[in-house]
Amino acid sequence: VLDGLRIAVNGGEIVLDEPRIELRPGERLLLVGRRGIGKSTVFNALAGLWPYGAGRIAMPARDRVMFVPERPYLPLGTLRVAVAYPADQTRIDETAMVAGLERVGLGHLTGALDQERRWDQELGLEDQQRLIVARMLVHRPSVVVMDEALGALDADRRALLESIFASELAGATVIGFGDAPSGDGFYHRHATIRRRPARRGAEQPD
């Protein structure tokens, strides 16, 4: 549930054109806004990293929500650590990791799970984004929030992503961000991000 959000930024506030949005399991919402309007700030507010403003954000338990920034985060360590993040690698079944990597077209990396490299430099951006989808398959989150996180995927890989959310992750609620409404049918609905002068007395960031 996103209810009455007013996200304070310098000189104004960010709001949605729908004052209250309620999403059911499996629904996908695209938040649309022009470049520079503050989409990443909205993402950070949903993640609890931007405390300025007012309104209510209600989500499942933290371990059931996956936040995917525009640039994937791959921690230092083995590939197994990168796939398991943010969970402890020892708590993730290797069979699930291998299946996830194979499902997204990274099966050639399954033999490197215990190799320690700078995976954020070793893999190109598209492969990093595919790895994040494999991570989703491992964790099976209830909610996925994506900050334009899959922009490097080509048409075939985007089709693969859509098939994954139609099958293995069919019950996941998705909140995505984009510059314009998507015409591919992946998102069921969209809301527009707007910026306006701050209300008197609204909390402002330093």
Summary of the structure (lengths in Angstrom):
residues: 206
radius of gyration: 17.8
end to end distance: 27.6
largest distance: 58.4
contacts: 596
relative contact order: 0.26
helix: 33%
strand: 25%
